[in-house]
């Protein structure tokens, strides 16, 4: 004859669940970091730009930040060159307005412009 006996047993799985969650979180962070670094390294210029060498950096220490900033600044200056010239002219006029000789020159230029 078979008798089923049930023994109540309580087992707390929360420490195991926390450890699995922590390991999973670390793996996800590692995968995201690798994906981001691969993406960054594929678009940033490398320091080693020889004829037979790979221009793309292999790690973040091989990135040529000067070339990257130079390229971005040149593009920004090209887009905003008229604004830069206008601001520089305005600053020069403001500073020149403090000097008597410059004020006389500016008055002559204004008079010539108004006469046209």
C-alpha positions as CSV (number, residue, x, y, z in Angstrom):
1,X,0.0,0.0,0.0
2,X,1.3,3.5,-0.9
3,X,0.8,6.5,1.5
4,X,1.6,10.0,0.4
5,X,3.2,12.1,3.0
6,X,3.5,15.8,2.6
7,X,6.2,17.6,4.6
8,X,5.9,21.4,4.6
9,X,9.2,23.0,3.6
10,X,9.8,26.7,3.2
11,X,12.6,27.8,0.9
12,X,13.4,31.5,0.3
13,X,14.6,32.0,-3.3
14,X,14.9,35.8,-3.1
15,X,18.8,35.8,-2.6
16,X,19.1,33.6,-5.7
17,X,16.8,35.8,-7.7
18,X,18.7,38.9,-6.6
19,X,22.0,37.3,-7.7
20,X,20.6,36.2,-11.1
21,X,19.2,39.7,-11.6
22,X,22.6,41.3,-10.7
23,X,24.4,39.0,-13.1
24,X,21.9,39.8,-15.8
25,X,22.2,43.5,-15.2
26,X,26.0,43.3,-15.4
27,X,25.8,41.4,-18.7
28,X,23.4,43.9,-20.1
29,X,25.6,46.8,-19.1
30,X,28.6,45.0,-20.7
31,X,26.7,44.4,-23.9
32,X,25.5,48.1,-24.1
33,X,29.0,49.4,-23.4
34,X,30.4,47.2,-26.1
35,X,27.8,48.3,-28.6
36,X,28.2,52.0,-27.8
37,X,32.0,51.8,-28.0
38,X,31.9,49.9,-31.3
39,X,29.6,52.6,-32.7
40,X,31.8,55.5,-31.4
41,X,35.0,53.9,-32.6
42,X,33.5,53.3,-36.1
43,X,32.9,57.0,-36.6
44,X,35.7,58.8,-34.8
45,X,39.1,59.4,-36.4
46,X,42.1,57.4,-35.2
47,X,45.5,58.7,-34.3
48,X,47.2,56.2,-36.6
49,X,46.5,57.3,-40.1
50,X,49.3,55.6,-42.1
51,X,48.8,54.5,-45.7
52,X,48.6,50.8,-44.9
53,X,47.1,51.2,-41.4
54,X,43.5,51.1,-40.3
55,X,42.3,54.7,-39.8
56,X,39.7,53.6,-37.3
57,X,40.7,53.4,-33.6
58,X,40.6,50.1,-31.7
59,X,40.0,51.6,-28.3
60,X,39.3,55.0,-26.8
61,X,43.0,55.8,-26.3
62,X,43.6,55.7,-30.0
63,X,40.9,58.4,-30.9
64,X,42.3,61.6,-32.5
65,X,40.3,64.1,-30.6
66,X,42.1,67.1,-32.1
67,X,41.1,66.0,-35.7
68,X,37.5,65.4,-34.5
69,X,37.2,68.9,-32.8
70,X,39.0,70.6,-35.8
71,X,36.4,69.1,-38.2
72,X,33.5,70.0,-36.0
73,X,34.7,73.6,-35.4
74,X,35.4,74.1,-39.2
75,X,31.9,73.0,-40.0
76,X,30.4,75.2,-37.2
77,X,32.4,78.3,-38.4
78,X,31.4,77.7,-42.0
79,X,27.7,77.6,-41.0
80,X,27.9,80.7,-38.8
81,X,30.6,82.8,-40.5
82,X,28.2,85.7,-41.3
83,X,27.1,85.9,-37.7
84,X,30.7,85.8,-36.5
85,X,31.7,88.7,-38.8
86,X,28.6,90.7,-37.8
87,X,29.3,90.3,-34.1
88,X,33.0,91.2,-34.6
89,X,32.0,94.3,-36.5
90,X,29.6,95.3,-33.8
91,X,32.2,94.8,-31.1
92,X,34.7,96.8,-33.1
93,X,32.2,99.6,-33.6
94,X,31.3,99.7,-29.9
95,X,35.0,99.9,-28.9
96,X,35.7,102.5,-31.6
97,X,32.9,104.6,-30.4
98,X,34.8,105.3,-27.2
99,X,37.6,107.1,-29.1
100,X,37.1,110.6,-30.6
101,X,39.0,109.9,-33.8
102,X,37.0,106.7,-34.4
103,X,33.7,108.6,-33.7
104,X,34.7,111.1,-36.4
105,X,35.4,108.4,-38.9
106,X,32.1,106.6,-38.1
107,X,30.2,109.9,-38.5
108,X,31.9,110.4,-41.9
109,X,30.9,106.9,-43.0
110,X,27.3,107.4,-41.8
111,X,27.1,110.7,-43.7
112,X,28.4,109.0,-46.9
113,X,25.9,106.2,-46.5
114,X,23.0,108.5,-45.9
115,X,24.0,110.6,-48.9
116,X,23.7,107.6,-51.2
